[in-house]
Amino acid sequence: QFIDHINALILRIHESSDSELLYGCSEAVALLGDAHSGIRLSWDEVFPLGLVLLYAEDVPEAYIVAAPKGYEDLLLCRLDAINGVTVSEIITKAAKVIPHENLYLVQNELFYSSNSKARPCPMLGCDLLRYIGVLGEENTAEFTITEESGATRKIVLSSYPKDSLPELASYPSPSDTDPSISLNLIDSDPEASGWYRIIDDGKALYIRISSCVSDTKTI
């Protein structure tokens, strides 16, 4: 299958865009079923939304945590579909171009960002959406969202080149205002083999076991 796919891709070189060739190669690699083999996919054009992925009874749900200034009403809304294609369907379609052993690795690739508020979600890259048939040549898409009240509505958003993204407004999470639960918490006690912290005014307990050795603290 891998060789057949590459040979077919070679025959289409003269009629394919750079993006189509890149994703075509990644689709061939995905046939190997190994997340350690792959091509780093990037985006030149993207819809400017930051998303986080949560689960409702094992069903992935995407929530908006960053949006362009002027679209603050989208914050904390659930993104249900793009051009009528649900988030779950997009994840499944994208799996054919992202090397993986399971869909959780695909989801991580699509949604992970070192700072989701600083840059749009990788799933919203136009090259990817076009390759998997969610988006055409246009630079707009219809987003179906569900508000906190439960009301559903549709909104049309435009994509932007990565070098001219609009300023994003973001929802302030507790980690933005409470240093005790920032992302630096994981490294706050690097020498200890095990430790814990009570955080967020006693609402949560953070436990970290760095190594299982005889002197690991009793937690």
N, CA, C and O of each residue as an XYZ file, in Angstrom:
876
protein
N       0.830     -1.208      0.000
C       0.000      0.000      0.000
C       0.868      1.265      0.000
O       0.587      2.230     -0.711
N       1.922      1.235      0.808
C       2.810      2.399      0.891
C       3.440      2.693     -0.476
O       3.414      3.829     -0.949
N       4.005      1.658     -1.102
C       4.669      1.840     -2.397
C       3.661      2.257     -3.466
O       3.947      3.132     -4.284
N       2.486      1.636     -3.461
C       1.460      2.003     -4.444
C       1.051      3.462     -4.280
O       0.851      4.172     -5.266
N       0.928      3.908     -3.026
C       0.525      5.289     -2.772
C       1.610      6.263     -3.259
O       1.301      7.281     -3.878
N       2.866      5.947     -2.980
C       3.962      6.812     -3.427
C       4.022      6.864     -4.952
O       4.200      7.936     -5.530
N       3.876      5.727     -5.594
C       3.913      5.699     -7.060
C       2.774      6.520     -7.654
O       2.973      7.240     -8.632
N       1.590      6.419     -7.075
C       0.460      7.207     -7.548
C       0.706      8.695     -7.328
O       0.310      9.528     -8.143
N       1.364      9.016     -6.216
C       1.674     10.416     -5.915
C       2.680     10.969     -6.919
O       2.564     12.116     -7.350
N       3.661     10.162     -7.289
C       4.660     10.594     -8.278
C       3.990     10.957     -9.595
O       4.369     11.934    -10.241
N       3.002     10.176     -9.991
C       2.304     10.425    -11.254
C       1.478     11.710    -11.222
O       1.119     12.253    -12.267
N       1.180     12.192    -10.010
C       0.363     13.407     -9.872
C       1.198     14.647     -9.581
O       0.639     15.719     -9.351
N       2.505     14.527     -9.587
C       3.360     15.655     -9.216
C       3.085     16.886    -10.077
O       2.987     17.997     -9.556
N       2.960     16.699    -11.381
C       2.813     17.844    -12.286
C       1.490     18.579    -12.114
O       1.359     19.723    -12.550
N       0.509     17.937    -11.485
C      -0.804     18.575    -11.342
C      -1.158     18.863     -9.888
O      -2.279     19.277     -9.597
N      -0.219     18.649     -8.976
C      -0.489     18.829     -7.547
C       0.233     20.051     -6.994
O       1.307     20.422     -7.467
N      -0.376     20.671     -5.983
C       0.263     21.791     -5.297
C       1.270     21.244     -4.295
O       1.272     20.052     -3.986
N       2.125     22.129     -3.791
C       3.097     21.712     -2.776
C       2.391     21.120     -1.564
O       2.836     20.121     -1.000
N       1.285     21.749     -1.170
C       0.542     21.275     -0.012
C      -0.037     19.886     -0.263
O       0.028     19.022      0.611
N      -0.594     19.668     -1.432
C      -1.159     18.358     -1.764
C      -0.091     17.275     -1.758
O      -0.346     16.149     -1.331
N       1.107     17.613     -2.231
C       2.199     16.640     -2.221
C       2.659     16.342     -0.794
O       2.935     15.193     -0.449
N       2.740     17.390      0.031
C       3.147     17.202      1.420
C       2.169     16.291      2.157
O       2.577     15.335      2.817
N       0.875     16.592      2.041
C      -0.119     15.782      2.730
C      -0.246     14.402      2.095
O      -0.578     13.431      2.776
N       0.017     14.312      0.801
C       0.021     13.008      0.148
C       1.132     12.124      0.683
O       0.931     10.928      0.898
N       2.303     12.707      0.897
C       3.418     11.952      1.489
C       3.084     11.542      2.919
O       3.383     10.423      3.334
N       2.468     12.446      3.668
C       2.109     12.133      5.044
C       1.057     11.030      5.088
O       1.063     10.199      5.997
N       0.156     11.021      4.113
C      -0.850      9.965      4.044
C      -0.192      8.608      3.788
O      -0.618      7.589      4.332
N       0.852      8.608      2.954
C       1.581      7.362      2.700
C       2.253      6.870      3.973
O       2.206      5.679      4.281
N       2.880      7.783      4.716
C       3.558      7.408      5.950
C       2.551      6.889      6.984
O       2.854      5.978      7.755
N       1.348      7.480      6.988
C       0.326      7.058      7.948
C      -0.076      5.600      7.743
O      -0.564      4.954      8.670
N       0.127      5.080      6.533
C      -0.184      3.676      6.268
C       0.683      2.729      7.093
O       0.322      1.571      7.298
N       1.823      3.223      7.565
C       2.738      2.383      8.340
C       2.222      2.149      9.756
O       2.648      1.204     10.420
N       1.310      2.997     10.225
C       0.746      2.821     11.557
C       1.739      3.010     12.675
O       1.667      2.320     13.692
N       2.672      3.937     12.506
C       3.718      4.164     13.504
C       3.842      5.660     13.753
O       4.242      6.413     12.865
N       3.499      6.085     14.958
C       3.535      7.513     15.287
C       4.944      8.082     15.285
O       5.113      9.300     15.227
N       5.983      7.209     15.348
C       7.359      7.694     15.344
C       7.846      8.008     13.934
O       8.913      8.598     13.767
N       7.084      7.623     12.924
C       7.445      7.913     11.527
C       6.472      8.947     10.996
O       5.258      8.768     11.094
N       6.989     10.015     10.442
C       6.056     11.019      9.951
C       6.740     12.222      9.361
O       7.967     12.325      9.336
N       5.915     13.128      8.886
C       6.362     14.380      8.300
C       5.744     15.500      9.123
O       4.548     15.471      9.412
N       6.535     16.471      9.496
C       6.015     17.574     10.293
C       5.133     18.457      9.419
O       5.623     19.152      8.529
N       3.836     18.424      9.680
C       2.887     19.214      8.903
C       2.779     20.615      9.505
O       2.687     20.768     10.723
N       2.791     21.608      8.670
C       2.673     22.990      9.124
C       1.522     23.644      8.378
O       0.923     23.039      7.489
N       1.220     24.866      8.741
C       0.148     25.561      8.055
C       0.577     26.974      7.699
O       1.292     27.631      8.456
N       0.131     27.430      6.538
C       0.397     28.798      6.095
C      -0.841     29.670      6.227
O      -0.753     30.898      6.206
N      -1.996     29.027      6.362
C      -3.277     29.730      6.453
C      -4.132     28.984      7.461
O      -4.170     27.753      7.457
N      -4.825     29.725      8.332
C      -5.526     29.065      9.422
C      -6.714     29.904      9.873
O      -6.727     31.122      9.695
N      -7.695     29.258     10.449
C      -8.800     29.974     11.080
C      -8.379     30.301     12.509
O      -7.951     29.412     13.246
N      -8.497     31.565     12.906
C      -7.895     32.031     14.171
C      -8.725     31.725     15.414
O      -9.312     32.624     16.016
N      -8.766     30.461     15.786
C      -9.430     30.076     17.025
C      -8.495     29.175     17.831
O      -7.833     28.298     17.276
N      -8.448     29.399     19.139
C      -7.745     28.488     20.023
C      -8.748     27.503     20.597
O      -9.817     27.911     21.052
N      -8.429     26.225     20.585
C      -9.353     25.199     21.047
C      -8.705     24.312     22.104
O      -7.492     24.107     22.092
N      -9.507     23.797     23.003
C      -9.076     22.734     23.900
C     -10.036     21.568     23.703
O     -11.217     21.756     23.413
N      -9.507     20.367     23.867
C     -10.302     19.163     23.653
C     -10.672     18.551     24.990
O      -9.804     18.280     25.820
N     -11.963     18.333     25.195
C     -12.471     17.670     26.384
C     -13.283     16.458     25.941
O     -13.553     16.287     24.752
N     -13.671     15.620     26.893
C     -14.412     14.412     26.545
C     -15.709     14.342     27.324
O     -15.743     14.613     28.525
N     -16.773     13.977     26.632
C     -18.064     13.733     27.248
C     -18.444     12.292     26.921
O     -18.887     11.985     25.815
N     -18.258     11.406     27.917
C     -18.519      9.978     27.723
C     -17.735      9.450     26.519
O     -18.284      8.787     25.639
N     -16.440      9.761     26.508
C     -15.496      9.300     25.481
C     -15.705      9.955     24.114
O     -15.033      9.588     23.150
N     -16.614     10.907     24.018
C     -16.813     11.637     22.766
C     -16.015     12.930     22.839
O     -16.234     13.721     23.758
N     -15.089     13.180     21.897
C     -14.288     14.406     21.955
C     -15.122     15.643     21.656
O     -15.905     15.669     20.707
N     -14.940     16.661     22.477
C     -15.633     17.929     22.277
C     -14.603     19.054     22.297
O     -13.726     19.084     23.161
N     -14.710     19.975     21.347
C     -13.763     21.086     21.234
C     -14.410     22.366     21.756
O     -15.513     22.729     21.349
N     -13.704     23.044     22.668
C     -14.212     24.288     23.230
C     -13.282     25.447     22.865
O     -12.059     25.306     22.865
N     -13.881     26.572     22.560
C     -13.128     27.745     22.102
C     -12.589     28.518     23.299
O     -13.362     28.981     24.139
N     -11.273     28.660     23.382
C     -10.656     29.413     24.476
C      -9.935     30.661     23.971
O      -9.425     31.443     24.772
N      -9.888     30.854     22.659
C      -9.302     32.068     22.090
C      -9.994     32.374     20.778
O     -10.285     31.475     19.989
N     -10.254     33.655     20.551
C     -10.945     34.102     19.347
C     -10.495     35.517     19.022
O     -10.012     36.223     19.908
N     -10.644     35.956     17.752
C     -10.223     37.313     17.397
C     -10.970     38.370     18.204
O     -12.125     38.175     18.581
N     -10.309     39.476     18.460
C     -10.971     40.591     19.127
C     -12.232     40.956     18.349
O     -12.218     41.053     17.121
N     -13.304     41.152     19.078
C     -14.593     41.399     18.447
C     -15.468     40.162     18.408
O     -16.669     40.243     18.151
N     -14.847     39.003     18.668
C     -15.593     37.740     18.689
C     -15.513     37.096     20.075
O     -15.536     35.872     20.204
N     -15.421     37.933     21.102
C     -15.306     37.403     22.459
C     -16.517     36.561     22.865
O     -16.422     35.746     23.782
N     -17.645     36.751     22.194
C     -18.833     35.968     22.522
C     -18.670     34.491     22.163
O     -19.491     33.663     22.555
N     -17.612     34.161     21.419
C     -17.362     32.766     21.068
C     -16.630     32.010     22.179
O     -16.617     30.779     22.189
N     -16.027     32.742     23.106
C     -15.232     32.106     24.150
C     -16.096     31.181     25.005
O     -17.185     31.554     25.443
N     -15.593     29.977     25.230
C     -16.223     28.915     25.994
C     -17.386     28.254     25.265
O     -18.045     27.377     25.823
N     -17.646     28.668     24.014
C     -18.638     27.958     23.210
C     -18.029     26.641     22.729
O     -16.812     26.532     22.580
N     -18.866     25.658     22.492
C     -18.397     24.380     21.954
C     -18.457     24.417     20.428
O     -19.488     24.761     19.849
N     -17.363     24.067     19.793
C     -17.339     23.973     18.342
C     -17.877     22.605     17.942
O     -17.287     21.581     18.283
N     -18.990     22.584     17.224
C     -19.629     21.327     16.848
C     -19.237     20.852     15.457
O     -19.046     19.655     15.240
N     -19.114     21.794     14.503
C     -18.865     21.383     13.120
C     -18.277     22.527     12.312
O     -18.453     23.698     12.648
N     -17.579     22.174     11.246
C     -17.074     23.134     10.269
C     -17.631     22.736      8.914
O     -17.403     21.622      8.442
N     -18.355     23.644      8.299
C     -19.030     23.354      7.025
C     -19.862     22.074      7.109
O     -19.930     21.297      6.157
N     -20.487     21.871      8.260
C     -21.360     20.721      8.443
C     -20.657     19.433      8.822
O     -21.323     18.427      9.066
N     -19.333     19.431      8.880
C     -18.563     18.242      9.252
C     -18.239     18.337     10.739
O     -17.597     19.293     11.175
N     -18.675     17.361     11.511
C     -18.492     17.426     12.956
C     -17.025     17.296     13.343
O     -16.202     16.815     12.563
N     -16.710     17.732     14.561
C     -15.339     17.638     15.061
C     -14.879     16.185     15.075
O     -13.745     15.895     14.695
N     -15.739     15.269     15.506
C     -15.373     13.851     15.513
C     -15.064     13.348     14.109
O     -14.129     12.571     13.917
N     -15.847     13.790     13.127
C     -15.610     13.385     11.739
C     -14.306     13.961     11.210
O     -13.588     13.297     10.463
N     -13.995     15.203     11.599
C     -12.735     15.819     11.172
C     -11.554     15.039     11.726
O     -10.580     14.794     11.014
N     -11.635     14.645     13.001
C     -10.562     13.855     13.609
C     -10.374     12.547     12.854
O      -9.244     12.147     12.572
N     -11.475     11.881     12.527
C     -11.399     10.607     11.801
C     -10.812     10.793     10.412
O      -9.986      9.993      9.971
N     -11.235     11.848      9.718
C     -10.719     12.124      8.378
C      -9.229     12.471      8.424
O      -8.458     12.047      7.563
N      -8.835     13.246      9.440
C      -7.433     13.665      9.552
C      -6.528     12.492      9.895
O      -5.323     12.542      9.644
N      -7.097     11.439     10.466
C      -6.288     10.280     10.855
C      -5.582      9.654      9.661
O      -4.555      8.996      9.830
N      -6.116      9.846      8.454
C      -5.480      9.217      7.294
C      -4.176      9.907      6.900
O      -3.393      9.348      6.132
N      -3.931     11.125      7.420
C      -2.691     11.826      7.063
C      -1.767     12.026      8.258
O      -0.707     12.637      8.124
N      -2.160     11.516      9.430
C      -1.345     11.663     10.635
C      -0.949     10.273     11.133
O      -1.811      9.520     11.585
N       0.318      9.923     11.061
C       0.758      8.597     11.541
C       0.374      8.398     13.006
O       0.577      9.284     13.836
N      -0.180      7.235     13.311
C      -0.663      7.003     14.667
C      -0.908      5.527     14.901
O      -1.035      4.741     13.962
N      -0.973      5.167     16.176
C      -1.419      3.840     16.561
C      -2.846      3.873     17.104
O      -3.535      2.853     17.117
N      -3.283      5.045     17.550
C      -4.662      5.186     18.026
C      -5.103      6.624     17.839
O      -4.277      7.509     17.619
N      -6.410      6.860     17.926
C      -6.958      8.185     17.643
C      -6.555      9.229     18.682
O      -6.611     10.427     18.403
N      -6.151      8.794     19.872
C      -5.721      9.769     20.879
C      -4.459     10.499     20.409
O      -4.287     11.683     20.698
N      -3.582      9.803     19.691
C      -2.390     10.439     19.151
C      -2.754     11.422     18.050
O      -2.113     12.463     17.908
N      -3.774     11.100     17.274
C      -4.260     12.020     16.244
C      -4.813     13.277     16.894
O      -4.513     14.390     16.464
N      -5.617     13.096     17.927
C      -6.197     14.239     18.628
C      -5.123     15.141     19.224
O      -5.237     16.366     19.179
N      -4.089     14.537     19.777
C      -3.001     15.317     20.353
C      -2.320     16.157     19.274
O      -1.993     17.321     19.510
N      -2.105     15.580     18.102
C      -1.463     16.302     17.006
C      -2.338     17.453     16.506
O      -1.828     18.509     16.133
N      -3.642     17.246     16.501
C      -4.562     18.254     15.976
C      -4.815     19.398     16.945
O      -5.053     20.530     16.524
N      -4.766     19.109     18.238
C      -5.173     20.111     19.222
C      -4.037     20.646     20.082
O      -4.169     21.714     20.679
N      -2.926     19.926     20.156
C      -1.869     20.348     21.070
C      -1.196     21.631     20.603
O      -0.908     21.814     19.420
N      -0.960     22.492     21.544
C      -0.167     23.695     21.309
C       0.553     24.000     22.605
O      -0.016     23.841     23.686
N       1.808     24.439     22.509
C       2.530     24.805     23.722
C       1.819     25.941     24.446
O       1.987     26.127     25.651
N       1.027     26.692     23.699
C       0.173     27.722     24.290
C      -0.992     27.942     23.346
O      -0.888     28.708     22.388
N      -2.100     27.271     23.617
C      -3.230     27.326     22.698
C      -3.820     28.722     22.572
O      -4.530     29.019     21.612
N      -3.520     29.583     23.552
C      -4.036     30.941     23.464
C      -3.149     31.833     22.593
O      -3.580     32.891     22.136
N      -1.915     31.399     22.370
C      -0.984     32.219     21.604
C      -1.050     31.925     20.121
O      -0.632     32.746     19.305
N      -1.571     30.759     19.761
C      -1.666     30.444     18.346
C      -2.896     29.586     18.093
O      -3.364     28.889     18.994
N      -3.425     29.630     16.870
C      -4.630     28.857     16.560
C      -4.386     27.355     16.655
O      -3.249     26.882     16.639
N      -5.476     26.634     16.752
C      -5.424     25.188     16.852
C      -4.964     24.580     15.528
O      -5.465     24.980     14.477
N      -4.022     23.619     15.540
C      -3.535     22.997     14.303
C      -4.640     22.364     13.466
O      -4.514     22.284     12.244
N      -5.723     21.913     14.102
C      -6.812     21.308     13.349
C      -7.456     22.278     12.374
O      -8.103     21.858     11.415
N      -7.282     23.580     12.615
C      -7.932     24.598     11.802
C      -7.061     25.092     10.661
O      -7.387     26.100     10.033
N      -5.958     24.404     10.376
C      -5.126     24.751      9.233
C      -5.873     24.486      7.930
O      -6.425     23.401      7.746
N      -5.896     25.450      7.035
C      -6.689     25.327      5.808
C      -6.176     24.214      4.893
O      -6.977     23.525      4.263
N      -4.855     24.026      4.809
C      -4.322     22.969      3.946
C      -4.854     21.609      4.369
O      -5.243     20.800      3.527
N      -4.871     21.357      5.672
C      -5.395     20.092      6.183
C      -6.880     19.968      5.876
O      -7.325     18.943      5.360
N      -7.651     21.008      6.190
C      -9.093     20.955      5.978
C      -9.436     20.767      4.505
O     -10.410     20.092      4.171
N      -8.638     21.361      3.632
C      -8.887     21.180      2.194
C      -8.548     19.762      1.756
O      -9.280     19.161      0.970
N      -7.452     19.232      2.256
C      -7.012     17.912      1.823
C      -8.004     16.828      2.232
O      -8.204     15.856      1.504
N      -8.626     16.997      3.401
C      -9.560     15.970      3.860
C     -11.000     16.280      3.456
O     -11.923     15.583      3.877
N     -11.200     17.324      2.639
C     -12.509     17.574      2.054
C     -13.480     18.370      2.891
O     -14.677     18.379      2.606
N     -12.989     19.039      3.921
C     -13.869     19.859      4.762
C     -14.007     21.262      4.195
O     -15.043     21.902      4.373
N     -12.984     21.742      3.519
C     -12.923     23.107      3.001
C     -12.568     23.079      1.520
O     -11.763     22.257      1.082
N     -13.180     23.996      0.744
C     -12.829     24.132     -0.660
C     -11.745     25.177     -0.834
O     -10.938     25.387      0.071
N     -11.712     25.824     -1.965
C     -10.693     26.841     -2.227
C     -10.991     28.171     -1.559
O     -10.125     29.043     -1.497
N     -12.211     28.333     -1.057
C     -12.585     29.584     -0.412
C     -11.813     29.769      0.895
O     -11.289     28.808      1.458
N     -11.750     31.011      1.368
C     -11.035     31.285      2.619
C     -11.997     31.616      3.758
O     -11.626     32.284      4.723
N     -13.234     31.141      3.632
C     -14.215     31.280      4.707
C     -14.831     29.907      4.978
O     -14.826     29.027      4.117
N     -15.356     29.745      6.180
C     -16.025     28.488      6.532
C     -17.145     28.794      7.519
O     -17.095     29.784      8.249
N     -18.142     27.938      7.527
C     -19.263     28.081      8.447
C     -19.020     27.209      9.680
O     -18.883     25.990      9.581
N     -18.972     27.856     10.829
C     -18.722     27.166     12.092
C     -20.034     27.028     12.857
O     -20.731     28.016     13.090
N     -20.363     25.810     13.242
C     -21.542     25.552     14.065
C     -21.086     25.451     15.513
O     -20.231     24.630     15.845
N     -21.657     26.287     16.372
C     -21.233     26.316     17.773
C     -22.437     26.188     18.696
O     -23.563     26.518     18.324
N     -22.179     25.706     19.897
C     -23.197     25.648     20.938
C     -22.746     26.534     22.086
O     -21.642     26.376     22.609
N     -23.604     27.467     22.476
C     -23.270     28.402     23.545
C     -23.452     27.740     24.911
O     -24.036     26.661     25.016
N     -22.949     28.394     25.947
C     -23.085     27.856     27.306
C     -24.543     27.635     27.681
O     -24.854     26.737     28.464
N     -25.442     28.451     27.126
C     -26.871     28.322     27.411
C     -27.483     27.100     26.747
O     -28.598     26.705     27.089
N     -26.770     26.496     25.803
C     -27.300     25.359     25.059
C     -27.816     25.736     23.685
O     -28.135     24.861     22.880
N     -27.903     27.034     23.408
C     -28.371     27.487     22.097
C     -27.307     27.225     21.032
O     -26.115     27.403     21.282
N     -27.738     26.805     19.860
C     -26.831     26.519     18.745
C     -26.976     27.579     17.674
O     -28.086     27.992     17.340
N     -25.856     28.013     17.141
C     -25.887     28.986     16.048
C     -24.722     28.753     15.103
O     -23.801     27.994     15.403
N     -24.778     29.410     13.969
C     -23.728     29.282     12.962
C     -23.109     30.653     12.692
O     -23.796     31.674     12.697
N     -21.812     30.652     12.459
C     -21.098     31.891     12.181
C     -20.062     31.627     11.100
O     -19.435     30.568     11.079
N     -19.885     32.583     10.209
C     -18.897     32.457      9.135
C     -17.634     33.209      9.537
O     -17.688     34.394      9.866
N     -16.500     32.518      9.508
C     -15.212     33.115      9.848
C     -14.273     33.034      8.652
O     -14.374     32.126      7.827
N     -13.356     33.997      8.570
C     -12.348     34.015      7.512
C     -11.030     33.466      8.039
O     -10.722     33.585      9.225
N     -10.265     32.869      7.151
C      -8.934     32.382      7.511
C      -7.914     33.488      7.305
O      -8.196     34.480      6.634
N      -6.717     33.319      7.884
C      -5.654     34.311      7.796
C      -4.318     33.631      7.527
O      -4.096     32.506      7.975
N      -3.424     34.303      6.796
C      -2.047     33.784      6.696
C      -1.406     33.810      8.072
O      -1.738     34.658      8.900
N      -0.487     32.880      8.322
C       0.101     32.770      9.655
C       0.910     34.001     10.046
O       1.120     34.255     11.232
N       1.369     34.773      9.048
C       2.170     35.953      9.376
C       1.327     37.215      9.533
O       1.880     38.300      9.712
N       0.011     37.098      9.469
C      -0.839     38.284      9.661
C      -2.101     37.921     10.437
O      -3.204     38.334     10.079
N      -1.927     37.149     11.494
C      -3.064     36.742     12.310
C      -3.598     37.915     13.119
O      -2.821     38.769     13.545
N      -4.902     37.975     13.340
C      -5.456     39.049     14.168
C      -5.117     38.811     15.634
O      -4.757     37.700     16.024
N      -5.232     39.851     16.432
C      -5.001     39.713     17.864
C      -6.108     38.864     18.467
O      -7.287     39.074     18.180
N      -5.726     37.906     19.304
C      -6.708     37.005     19.885
C      -7.071     37.415     21.304
O      -6.209     37.790     22.099
N      -8.356     37.336     21.606
C      -8.829     37.470     22.974
C      -8.939     36.067     23.541
O      -9.309     35.141     22.818
N      -8.628     35.888     24.812
C      -8.644     34.549     25.385
C      -9.386     34.538     26.714
O      -9.472     35.548     27.412
N      -9.912     33.376     27.038
C     -10.579     33.198     28.322
C      -9.529     32.973     29.399
O      -8.695     32.080     29.249
N      -9.538     33.744     30.472
C      -8.517     33.572     31.517
C      -8.783     32.320     32.354
O      -9.778     32.244     33.075
N      -7.900     31.361     32.251
C      -8.025     30.156     33.061
C      -7.402     30.414     34.430
O      -6.671     31.391     34.597
N      -7.675     29.562     35.402
C      -7.071     29.757     36.733
C      -5.546     29.811     36.697
O      -4.932     30.501     37.511
N      -4.924     29.083     35.752
C      -3.463     29.078     35.701
C      -2.899     30.431     35.272
O      -1.713     30.700     35.464
N      -3.752     31.285     34.688
C      -3.294     32.619     34.295
C      -3.164     33.541     35.502
O      -2.367     34.480     35.488
N      -3.935     33.278     36.530
C      -3.984     34.194     37.655
C      -3.417     33.606     38.948
O      -3.153     34.339     39.901
N      -3.231     32.285     38.981
C      -2.714     31.641     40.177
C      -1.407     30.925     39.841
O      -1.429     29.866     39.214
N      -0.262     31.494     40.251
C       1.038     30.883     39.925
C       1.182     29.456     40.438
O       1.973     28.686     39.893
N       0.441     29.091     41.467
C       0.589     27.753     42.046
C       0.108     26.664     41.104
O       0.462     25.498     41.281
N      -0.695     27.020     40.102
C      -1.190     26.006     39.173
C      -0.805     26.347     37.737
O      -1.513     25.998     36.793
N       0.316     27.027     37.587
C       0.803     27.313     36.240
C       1.456     26.062     35.667
O       1.647     25.068     36.369
N       1.795     26.125     34.379
C       2.441     24.993     33.730
C       3.807     24.697     34.344
O       4.345     23.607     34.150
N       4.378     25.655     35.085
C       5.678     25.432     35.716
C       5.576     24.550     36.950
O       6.595     24.162     37.522
N       4.348     24.230     37.368
C       4.167     23.408     38.561
C       4.892     22.073     38.437
O       5.446     21.569     39.415
N       4.889     21.500     37.236
C       5.465     20.172     37.038
C       6.951     20.131     37.404
O       7.456     19.091     37.825
N       7.656     21.269     37.244
C       9.084     21.317     37.518
C       9.414     22.053     38.807
O      10.567     22.423     39.029
N       8.430     22.266     39.648
C       8.677     23.090     40.828
C       9.517     22.382     41.892
O      10.075     23.039     42.771
N       9.615     21.056     41.828
C      10.440     20.317     42.790
C      11.179     19.210     42.037
O      10.875     18.031     42.222
N      12.144     19.575     41.190
C      12.764     18.603     40.281
C      13.629     17.548     40.966
O      13.880     16.495     40.380
N      14.092     17.804     42.195
C      14.986     16.861     42.868
C      14.230     15.740     43.574
O      14.767     14.647     43.753
N      12.995     16.002     43.973
C      12.241     15.007     44.737
C      11.726     13.898     43.837
O      11.335     14.146     42.696
N      11.727     12.675     44.349
C      11.213     11.549     43.567
C       9.684     11.506     43.585
O       9.064     10.924     42.695
N       9.086     12.120     44.594
C       7.629     12.189     44.646
C       7.167     13.302     45.556
O       7.781     13.546     46.595
N       6.111     13.973     45.194
C       5.609     15.081     46.010
C       4.176     15.420     45.611
O       3.660     14.905     44.620
N       3.540     16.291     46.392
C       2.182     16.723     46.058
C       1.996     18.182     46.449
O       2.745     18.720     47.264
N       0.994     18.809     45.863
C       0.612     20.173     46.220
C      -0.914     20.259     46.276
O      -1.607     19.714     45.416
N      -1.421     20.940     47.282
C      -2.843     21.274     47.331
C      -2.985     22.648     46.694
O      -2.366     23.609     47.150
N      -3.786     22.750     45.654
C      -3.833     23.978     44.859
C      -5.270     24.478     44.688
O      -6.238     23.820     45.069
N      -5.359     25.655     44.106
C      -6.646     26.301     43.806
C      -7.533     26.358     45.049
O      -8.696     25.953     45.023
N      -6.951     26.875     46.149
C      -7.686     27.040     47.416
C      -8.299     25.726     47.902
O      -9.422     25.694     48.404
N      -7.540     24.652     47.741
C      -8.003     23.362     48.241
C      -8.966     22.623     47.338
O      -9.506     21.588     47.728
N      -9.193     23.137     46.134
C     -10.144     22.485     45.225
C      -9.503     21.329     44.450
O     -10.206     20.498     43.875
N      -8.177     21.279     44.438
C      -7.512     20.238     43.648
C      -6.238     19.784     44.336
O      -5.605     20.542     45.071
N      -5.875     18.539     44.085
C      -4.638     17.962     44.605
C      -3.784     17.538     43.415
O      -4.225     16.764     42.566
N      -2.547     18.058     43.362
C      -1.618     17.708     42.285
C      -0.562     16.763     42.856
O       0.106     17.083     43.839
N      -0.421     15.598     42.228
C       0.555     14.597     42.670
C       1.539     14.329     41.536
O       1.140     14.150     40.386
N       2.822     14.304     41.870
C       3.828     13.970     40.869
C       4.803     12.945     41.437
O       5.396     13.152     42.495
N       4.956     11.848     40.720
C       5.959     10.840     41.052
C       6.950     10.793     39.902
O       6.636     10.301     38.819
N       8.152     11.311     40.146
C       9.157     11.402     39.094
C       9.885     10.086     38.879
O      10.291      9.763     37.762
N      10.048      9.327     39.960
C      10.723      8.043     39.853
C      10.310      7.165     41.023
O      10.027      7.656     42.116
N      10.280      5.873     40.783
C       9.895      4.921     41.835
C      11.150      4.348     42.477
O      11.711      3.358     42.006
N      11.574      4.982     43.550
C      12.773      4.532     44.257
C      12.410      4.347     45.734
O      11.316      4.707     46.170
N      13.339      3.787     46.480
C      13.047      3.438     47.874
C      12.716      4.647     48.740
O      12.002      4.520     49.735
N      13.236      5.831     48.367
C      12.977      6.988     49.206
C      11.835      7.869     48.691
O      11.671      9.004     49.137
N      11.044      7.333     47.744
C       9.894      8.096     47.273
C       8.976      8.399     48.442
O       8.670      7.518     49.245
N       8.544      9.630     48.534
C       7.703     10.045     49.665
C       6.399      9.262     49.674
O       5.885      8.868     48.627
N       5.883      9.049     50.855
C       4.555      8.460     50.986
C       3.527      9.565     50.797
O       3.534     10.564     51.516
N       2.649      9.378     49.827
C       1.688     10.431     49.495
C       0.300      9.998     49.939
O      -0.666     10.738     49.755
